[in-house]
Amino acid sequence: MKDILDFNINPLVAYIGAEPKDFLKADIINYVINSEIRIIDFRYAAHDGRLKTLSFPVSNYAHLDSILSYGERIDGSNIFPFIEPGSSDLYVIPRFSTAYIDPFAVIPTLGLLCSYYTKDGVPLQSSPQYTLQKAHQVFHEKTGLSFEAMGELEFYVIDKAQDLFVAENQRGYHESLPFTKFYAFRNKAMELIARAGGKIKYAHSEVGNFTLDGKIYEQNEIEFLVNPAQTAADQLLLAKWILRTLAWQQNLDITFSPKITEGKAGSGMHFHTALKKDGKSVMTTEGELSVEARKAIAGYMRCAASLTAFGNTNPVSYFRLVPHQEAPTSICWGDRNRSVLVRVPLGWRAKTNMMAMENPLEPQALQDMPDRQTVEMRSPDCSADVYLMLAGLINAAKLGFETENALEIAEKTYVDVNIHDSRNREKMLALEQLPASCYESAQVLKNSRAFYEADGVFNPVLIDGVISKLESYNDKNIRQEIKENPTKMMELVRKFYHCG
């Protein structure tokens, strides 16, 4: 195991000789001193989904030990709009498992993600990060299972257009050099994210590819490995910061906006989810999707509309969620089907040794494959609060286990071909639809809030804040308004260009 830890791209893991979950304060201090780290950055997510930063000089041992022992205080009213200025002080307490080396800092800098605590020294109940922690705790207590997840980050990189080797419009999926222009950028971002602790599965160019006003817009994706839900959220948060900062350093533009122009592929942030018991997946049984997985899917079906309140949080989100553009609108699920809301991707359930077929010198015996099956929720985008979205998905999975006719719900909402196929016309008409605006999403959440607030998972103040934010956009009739005034769409795209 020591060799595996030594051969690790994350310098902290290689130096300390332990996985991040096992990092101690003493390990951090030892690394800081011996590696001549001069700045400690506390980072924490705010209501806008972006990282905020508090920097400390490493000037003496006592100060270093103090900030790593007790954290620091900040003004919470400038972090969350639902915190009153009259009683706004919060503590930010670092989580040692999130330590990473800042890949951009000129002065050697170590960063740590932090959690919020109140004046009474208890976790802030309305904090998105603590909401996710509570959701998983309740889920585990009631089901005996652990919930894991990973995210797919889709984004556009923008630069001046080139006339050489121009990729075909909206045909950029898995393109190679020289038809993809940002291969080097994407790989450099992968390296930096991995060095900061991100567990990446792969990266590639995506479908979206077009030129507009002298600029090339190229869509890319970075997909992570399945991790505990808290870790999955932390990694997505850091990855977005690294991608933006790298783009800025290279004089490139980058956007996670759900939609940037009409008729072109939008960008989502799909979440793959998996259930485990005692560290082993329970997603399949004898090569078929398990009862547990189908119950979780039934929960996703029941909560799909309200989950948009956490996963699709500005008006531009609903320009992406329109029919016939590989984004979901109907609440249904299916196998390997990209027109549905919840997709069950290939899970290595074939009974053949494909690797041996292509590599005859390899052993012919079929190796037992680990259960890598996941279930993919396709509605969220990068406007999402990753902590609240994952907390909502966990709550939804729990509801599936608590629903007596869960398997019946799963059967009724299953679609075996493209949902827009004429063969599915009757079923499509019977399916519920996702909200068409922030306003609709807010109304669904209002009607569902008791479910989210049960067991103390989602704090009522937090739910009030989410509803208030969604309603503030006044987008109840946004699709009709855009038909009457097409320029309004681009006005909103510009306004929310750097969402999340």
Secondary structure, DSSP 8 states (H G I E B T S, - for coil): -HHHHHS-SSHHHHHHTS-GGG--HHHHHHHHHHTT--EEEEEEE-TTS-EEEEEEE---HHHHHHHHHH-EEEEGGGT-TTS-GGG-EEEEEE-GGG-EE-SS-SS-EEEEEEEEE-TTSSB-TT-HHHHHHHHHHHHHHHHS-EEEEEEEEEEEEEEE--SSS---TT--TT--TTT-S-HHHHHHHHHHHHHTT--EEEEEEEEEEEEETTEEEEEEEEEE--EEHHHHHHHHHHHHHHHHHHHHHTT-EEE--S-SSTTS------EEEEEEETTEE-SEETTEE-HHHHHHHHHHHHHHHHHHHHH--STTHHHHS-TTSSS--BS-EEES-TTSSEEE---S--SS-HHHHH-TTS--S---------EEE----TTS-HHHHHHHHHHHHHHHHH-TTHHHHHHHTB-SS-TTSGGGHHHHHHS-B--SSHHHHHHHHHHHHHHHHGGG-S-HHHHHHHHHHHHTT--TTHHHHHHH-THHHHHHHHHTTT--
